[in-house]
């Protein structure tokens, strides 16, 4: 198949946008006197324009007067302004640091979204609008975890990949001076029907059938944690040997979840081997950094992978061979933030694919709203580079480093 690359840019959008997602609502009409509201709470829930008169003598001697009405009507009917209850929705900016131009110092000190925190008090059916600015900061830190298919089909490719670390670091350093690289490998679940079990020698050396030597089949192994020491990445790749399996090497999905959880089979395909326990999305690496639940837990669903990528702010890059490009393009449509590139027969173009994928990731900004309760709603307008306001859009593409765009909230209602 090829390689699965996980590029992480540590942008704090998730937590900020989860906060913004709390501030939403739904529009209504002026029906203050038509709902028969008999309490202040009921009245204020009818519409944002409704007010409640709590003045004790209001309506005495005047049949048909409603304590729930438009503020102007209540005053005209004799309610003193001091006797009105009509709280207004409020928006308060709590954090509003200016956008950074360059990533300098600790990642937490880099500001790519403004404002950072809002507090909004909304009445039911009320609407608040606010603007959010986002900038692609120069020299932003990048974590790249290279997840490699070590099935036998990658034997020839491994030679080219042994020089990957140095060349990739040199290429990425043109974009960022803060690059960390990690490495892991996968094949597939080490049990039948995915692995060779006959003759018996094939279990320990699945290549014995073809008169050569290779590693016993494994699901996923974590080899190198993220590090700025590129030479260590190169060193670990040079140590690797391929394995051999019967099924297509699709253990990459297991591996992806483990990479995310431990800072292409679809779900249920594991039942071919009698595995019925669903993937729980948790970290299951043993003392040898091997995935310990490969034979007892099913492959993860695309929905679970999507959740783990979003939860950990990870962008997936599938670098795959021509025979499976269309399959992984279909996967990418179901996993936002994913790009697909076609590997050459010897993987000699892998660096070019990574750079193209990274450029694509950096050229787009999309706001994601997390943790929004069902009764709340949020919609967007986007003001991209040409200054045109595009209703309903929350992303901007074609950006360069340093560009600032504004996918702003159009309607926030409750």
C-alpha positions as CSV (number, residue, x, y, z in Angstrom):
1,X,0.0,0.0,0.0
2,X,2.6,2.6,1.0
3,X,2.7,4.9,4.0
4,X,0.3,6.8,6.2
5,X,1.7,10.1,7.4
6,X,0.3,12.0,10.3
7,X,1.1,15.7,10.2
8,X,0.1,17.6,13.3
9,X,0.1,21.4,13.7
10,X,-0.5,22.3,17.2
11,X,-3.2,25.0,16.8
12,X,-5.5,25.6,19.7
13,X,-8.7,26.0,17.6
14,X,-10.5,23.0,19.1
15,X,-10.7,24.4,22.7
16,X,-11.4,27.9,21.6
17,X,-14.2,26.9,19.1
18,X,-15.8,24.6,21.6
19,X,-16.2,27.7,23.8
20,X,-17.7,29.7,21.0
21,X,-20.1,26.8,20.2
22,X,-21.9,27.4,23.5
23,X,-23.1,30.8,22.2
24,X,-26.0,30.1,19.7
25,X,-29.8,30.4,19.3
26,X,-33.0,30.5,17.0
27,X,-34.9,33.5,15.6
28,X,-38.6,34.0,16.4
29,X,-41.4,36.6,15.9
30,X,-43.0,39.1,18.3
31,X,-45.7,37.1,20.0
32,X,-45.4,38.5,23.5
33,X,-49.1,38.8,24.2
34,X,-50.2,35.7,22.2
35,X,-48.7,32.9,24.3
36,X,-50.6,33.6,27.6
37,X,-47.4,33.8,29.6
38,X,-48.3,34.0,33.3
39,X,-44.8,34.1,34.8
40,X,-41.7,36.2,34.2
41,X,-39.8,33.1,33.1
42,X,-42.4,32.1,30.6
43,X,-42.6,35.7,29.2
44,X,-38.9,36.1,28.7
45,X,-38.7,32.7,26.9
46,X,-41.3,33.9,24.3
47,X,-39.1,36.3,22.3
48,X,-36.1,38.6,23.0
49,X,-38.3,41.7,22.5
50,X,-40.7,40.7,25.3
51,X,-40.6,42.3,28.8
52,X,-42.3,41.5,32.0
53,X,-43.8,44.1,34.4
54,X,-43.4,43.1,38.0
55,X,-44.8,46.3,39.4
56,X,-47.5,45.3,42.0
57,X,-50.2,47.7,41.0
58,X,-49.8,47.3,37.2
59,X,-53.1,46.6,35.5
60,X,-55.3,47.5,38.4
61,X,-58.5,48.9,37.1
62,X,-57.5,48.1,33.5
63,X,-59.1,44.9,32.2
64,X,-57.1,42.8,29.7
65,X,-53.6,44.3,30.6
66,X,-50.9,41.7,30.2
67,X,-47.7,41.8,32.2
68,X,-45.9,40.3,29.2
69,X,-45.6,42.6,26.3
70,X,-43.2,44.8,24.3
71,X,-41.3,47.2,26.7
72,X,-42.8,50.3,25.0
73,X,-46.4,48.9,25.4
74,X,-45.9,48.1,29.1
75,X,-44.5,51.6,29.8
76,X,-47.5,53.2,27.9
77,X,-49.8,51.0,30.0
78,X,-48.4,52.5,33.2
79,X,-45.5,50.2,34.1
80,X,-42.5,52.2,35.4
81,X,-39.2,51.5,33.7
82,X,-37.9,50.4,37.1
83,X,-40.6,47.8,37.2
84,X,-39.6,46.1,34.0
85,X,-37.7,42.8,33.7
86,X,-36.1,42.6,30.2
87,X,-32.5,41.4,30.3
88,X,-30.5,42.0,27.1
89,X,-28.2,39.4,25.5
90,X,-24.6,40.4,25.9
91,X,-21.3,39.6,24.3
92,X,-18.1,40.1,26.1
93,X,-14.6,39.5,24.8
94,X,-12.5,37.9,27.5
95,X,-9.2,37.3,25.6
96,X,-8.2,39.3,22.5
97,X,-4.5,39.0,21.9
98,X,-3.3,40.2,18.5
99,X,-2.5,37.6,15.9
100,X,1.1,36.5,15.7
101,X,3.0,36.9,12.4
102,X,5.7,34.3,13.2
103,X,5.9,31.3,15.5
104,X,8.6,32.3,18.0
105,X,9.1,30.7,21.4
106,X,6.7,28.2,22.9
107,X,3.7,27.0,20.8
108,X,1.3,28.2,23.5
109,X,2.5,31.7,22.9
110,X,1.6,31.7,19.2
111,X,-1.8,33.3,18.4
112,X,-3.5,32.2,15.2
113,X,-7.1,33.0,16.1
114,X,-8.6,36.2,17.4
115,X,-10.4,36.7,19.7
116,X,-9.4,33.7,21.8
117,X,-12.3,33.6,24.3
118,X,-15.8,35.1,24.3
119,X,-18.6,35.1,26.9
120,X,-22.1,35.5,25.6
121,X,-25.3,35.6,27.5
122,X,-28.3,34.9,25.2
123,X,-32.0,35.1,25.7
124,X,-34.0,32.3,24.0
125,X,-34.6,33.1,20.3
126,X,-32.0,35.9,20.4
127,X,-29.1,36.3,17.9
128,X,-25.5,37.6,18.4
129,X,-23.0,38.1,15.7
130,X,-19.2,38.2,16.1
131,X,-16.1,38.1,13.9
132,X,-13.2,35.6,14.2
133,X,-9.9,36.3,12.4
134,X,-7.5,33.5,11.6
135,X,-3.9,33.8,10.3
136,X,-1.5,31.2,8.8
137,X,1.6,32.0,11.0
138,X,5.1,31.7,9.5
139,X,7.4,29.1,10.8
140,X,4.8,27.2,12.8
141,X,5.9,24.0,14.6
142,X,5.2,20.7,12.7
143,X,5.1,17.2,14.1
144,X,5.3,14.5,11.4
145,X,4.8,10.8,12.3
146,X,5.7,8.5,9.5
147,X,3.7,5.3,9.6
148,X,5.1,2.8,7.2
149,X,3.7,-0.3,5.6
150,X,6.3,-3.1,6.1
151,X,4.6,-5.8,4.1
152,X,6.8,-7.7,1.7
153,X,5.6,-5.5,-1.3
154,X,7.5,-2.6,0.3
155,X,10.9,-4.5,0.2
156,X,12.3,-2.5,-2.7
157,X,10.9,0.8,-1.4
158,X,12.6,0.4,1.9
159,X,16.0,1.1,0.3
160,X,14.9,4.6,-0.9
161,X,13.1,5.3,2.4
162,X,16.3,4.8,4.4
163,X,17.5,8.2,3.2
164,X,14.1,9.8,3.8
165,X,14.8,11.5,7.2
166,X,17.6,13.8,6.1
167,X,16.1,14.7,2.8
168,X,12.6,15.3,4.2
169,X,14.1,17.5,7.1
170,X,16.0,19.6,4.6
171,X,12.9,20.1,2.5
172,X,10.6,20.9,5.5
173,X,13.1,23.3,7.0
174,X,12.3,25.7,4.1
175,X,8.9,25.9,5.7
176,X,9.5,25.5,9.4
177,X,12.5,25.6,11.7
178,X,10.7,23.6,14.3
179,X,10.2,20.1,12.9
180,X,9.8,16.9,14.9
181,X,9.7,13.4,13.3
182,X,8.5,10.1,14.6
183,X,8.2,6.6,13.1
184,X,6.0,3.5,13.3
185,X,5.3,0.5,11.2
186,X,2.3,-1.8,10.5
187,X,1.4,-4.9,8.5
188,X,-1.8,-6.6,9.6
189,X,-3.5,-8.6,12.4
190,X,-1.2,-11.6,13.2
191,X,-3.8,-14.4,12.9
192,X,-5.6,-16.3,10.1
193,X,-6.8,-15.5,7.5
194,X,-4.5,-12.4,7.4
195,X,-1.3,-14.3,8.0
196,X,0.5,-17.4,6.9
197,X,0.1,-20.3,9.4
198,X,1.2,-23.2,7.2
199,X,3.8,-24.6,7.1
200,X,4.5,-24.1,10.8
201,X,7.8,-22.3,10.0
202,X,5.9,-19.6,8.2
203,X,4.6,-18.3,11.5
204,X,8.0,-17.1,12.7
205,X,9.3,-16.5,9.2
206,X,6.5,-15.9,6.7
207,X,9.1,-15.5,3.9
208,X,10.4,-19.1,4.3
209,X,7.9,-20.2,1.6
210,X,9.8,-18.0,-0.9
211,X,13.3,-19.0,0.5
212,X,14.2,-15.8,2.2
213,X,14.0,-14.3,5.7
214,X,11.7,-11.6,7.1
215,X,10.0,-10.6,10.3
216,X,7.1,-12.4,11.9
217,X,3.9,-10.6,11.0
218,X,2.7,-7.9,13.4
219,X,-0.1,-5.5,13.7
220,X,1.5,-2.2,14.6
221,X,4.7,-1.2,16.4
222,X,5.7,2.2,17.6
223,X,9.4,2.7,16.9
224,X,10.4,6.3,17.5
225,X,8.6,9.1,19.4
226,X,8.5,12.6,18.0
227,X,12.0,14.1,18.1
228,X,13.9,17.0,16.6
229,X,17.0,14.8,16.2
230,X,16.5,13.8,12.5
231,X,19.4,11.4,12.6
232,X,17.5,9.2,15.0
233,X,14.7,8.9,12.5
234,X,17.1,7.9,9.7
235,X,18.8,5.4,12.0
236,X,15.5,3.7,13.0
237,X,14.3,3.4,9.4
238,X,17.6,1.8,8.4
239,X,17.1,-0.9,11.0
240,X,13.7,-2.0,9.6
241,X,12.9,-5.2,7.8
242,X,9.8,-6.2,6.0
243,X,7.3,-8.9,6.9
244,X,4.8,-10.9,4.8
245,X,1.1,-11.4,5.0
246,X,-1.7,-13.0,3.0
247,X,-4.3,-10.2,3.1
248,X,-3.8,-6.7,1.8
249,X,-1.8,-4.8,4.4
250,X,-4.6,-2.8,5.9
251,X,-3.5,-2.8,9.6
252,X,-2.8,0.9,9.0
253,X,-6.2,1.8,10.5
254,X,-5.4,0.0,13.7
255,X,-2.0,1.8,13.7
256,X,-3.6,5.3,13.1
257,X,-5.9,5.0,16.1
258,X,-2.9,3.8,18.3
259,X,-0.8,6.8,17.1
260,X,-3.6,9.2,18.0
261,X,-4.6,7.4,21.2
262,X,-1.0,7.1,22.5
263,X,0.3,10.7,22.3
264,X,-8.0,-1.0,5.0
265,X,-10.3,-3.0,6.8
266,X,-13.6,-1.4,7.7
267,X,-15.1,-2.0,11.1
268,X,-16.5,-5.6,11.4
269,X,-14.0,-7.0,8.9
270,X,-12.2,-8.5,11.9
271,X,-15.1,-11.0,12.1
272,X,-13.4,-12.9,9.3
273,X,-11.0,-14.0,12.0
274,X,-13.6,-14.4,14.7
275,X,-12.9,-11.0,16.3
276,X,-16.2,-9.4,17.5
277,X,-14.9,-6.9,20.1
278,X,-15.2,-3.4,18.7
279,X,-12.2,-1.1,18.7
280,X,-12.3,1.2,21.8
281,X,-10.0,3.9,20.5
282,X,-7.7,3.7,23.5
283,X,-4.0,3.2,23.7
284,X,-2.9,-0.5,23.8
285,X,0.9,-0.5,23.4
286,X,2.8,-3.1,25.5
287,X,6.3,-2.8,27.0
288,X,7.8,-3.5,23.6
289,X,5.7,-0.7,22.0
290,X,3.7,-3.3,20.1
291,X,-0.1,-3.1,19.6
292,X,-1.3,-5.7,22.1
293,X,-4.9,-5.9,21.1
294,X,-4.4,-6.7,17.4
295,X,-5.8,-10.2,17.7
296,X,-8.6,-9.5,20.1
297,X,-10.1,-6.1,18.9
298,X,-11.7,-5.3,15.6
299,X,-10.5,-2.8,13.1
300,X,-11.6,0.8,13.9
301,X,-14.5,2.3,12.0
302,X,-14.0,5.4,9.8
303,X,-16.1,7.3,12.3
304,X,-13.8,6.4,15.1
305,X,-10.7,7.4,13.1
306,X,-12.4,10.7,12.2
307,X,-13.1,11.3,15.9
308,X,-9.5,10.5,17.0
309,X,-8.1,12.8,14.2
310,X,-10.3,15.7,15.3
311,X,-9.7,15.1,19.0
312,X,-5.9,15.2,18.5
313,X,-5.8,17.9,15.8
314,X,-4.1,15.5,13.3
315,X,-4.1,15.7,9.5
316,X,-3.7,12.3,7.7
317,X,-1.7,12.0,4.5
318,X,-2.2,8.7,2.6
319,X,0.8,8.0,0.4
320,X,-0.4,4.9,-1.4
321,X,0.3,2.9,-4.6
322,X,-1.8,3.3,-7.7
323,X,-3.9,0.2,-7.2
324,X,-5.5,1.6,-4.1
325,X,-5.6,5.4,-4.7
326,X,-9.3,5.5,-5.6
327,X,-10.1,3.5,-2.4
328,X,-8.2,5.9,-0.2
329,X,-9.7,8.9,-2.0
330,X,-13.1,7.5,-0.9
331,X,-11.8,7.2,2.7
332,X,-10.5,10.7,2.6
333,X,-14.0,12.1,1.8
334,X,-15.2,10.6,5.1
335,X,-12.2,11.8,7.2
336,X,-11.9,15.6,7.0
337,X,-8.4,17.0,6.7
338,X,-7.1,14.0,4.8
339,X,-5.1,14.1,1.6
340,X,-4.1,11.3,-0.8
341,X,-1.1,11.0,-3.0
342,X,0.1,8.3,-5.3
343,X,3.5,6.7,-4.6
344,X,5.8,5.8,-7.4
345,X,6.7,2.1,-7.7
346,X,9.9,2.6,-5.6
347,X,8.5,5.3,-3.3
348,X,11.1,7.7,-4.6
349,X,8.5,10.5,-4.8
350,X,7.4,10.3,-1.1
351,X,9.1,13.6,-0.1
352,X,7.3,15.4,-2.9
353,X,4.0,13.9,-1.8
354,X,4.5,15.0,1.8
355,X,5.5,18.5,0.7
356,X,2.5,18.8,-1.6
357,X,0.2,17.5,1.2
358,X,1.6,19.9,3.7
359,X,1.2,22.8,1.3
360,X,-2.4,21.8,0.8
361,X,-3.0,21.6,4.5
362,X,-1.4,25.0,5.1
363,X,-3.4,26.7,2.3
364,X,-6.8,26.1,3.9
365,X,-8.4,27.3,7.1
366,X,-11.6,25.8,8.4
367,X,-13.3,26.5,11.6
368,X,-14.7,23.5,13.5
369,X,-17.3,23.7,16.2
370,X,-17.0,21.1,19.0
371,X,-19.4,20.2,21.8
372,X,-22.4,22.2,20.7
373,X,-25.6,21.2,22.6
374,X,-28.6,20.3,20.5
375,X,-30.6,23.3,21.5
376,X,-27.9,25.7,20.2
377,X,-27.0,26.6,16.7
378,X,-24.1,28.4,14.9
379,X,-23.8,29.5,11.3
380,X,-21.1,31.3,9.4
381,X,-20.1,33.8,6.8
382,X,-16.5,33.7,5.4
383,X,-14.5,36.7,4.3
384,X,-11.5,35.3,2.4
385,X,-8.7,36.9,0.5
386,X,-10.8,38.8,-2.0
387,X,-12.8,40.5,0.7
388,X,-16.1,38.9,-0.6
389,X,-18.5,37.7,2.1
390,X,-19.6,34.2,1.3
391,X,-22.8,33.2,3.3
392,X,-22.8,29.7,4.9
393,X,-19.1,29.1,4.4
394,X,-16.7,28.5,7.3
395,X,-13.4,27.8,5.4
396,X,-11.0,29.7,3.1
397,X,-8.6,28.1,0.6
398,X,-5.7,29.2,-1.5
399,X,-3.9,30.9,1.5
400,X,-0.2,31.7,1.8
401,X,1.8,32.0,5.0
402,X,0.9,35.3,6.7
403,X,-2.6,35.6,5.1
404,X,-5.4,36.6,7.4
405,X,-9.1,35.6,6.8
406,X,-12.3,35.9,8.7
407,X,-14.7,33.0,8.8
408,X,-17.1,35.0,11.1
409,X,-20.2,33.9,12.8
410,X,-23.3,35.0,10.9
411,X,-26.0,34.0,13.3
412,X,-25.6,32.8,16.8
413,X,-28.9,31.9,18.4
414,X,-30.5,29.9,21.1
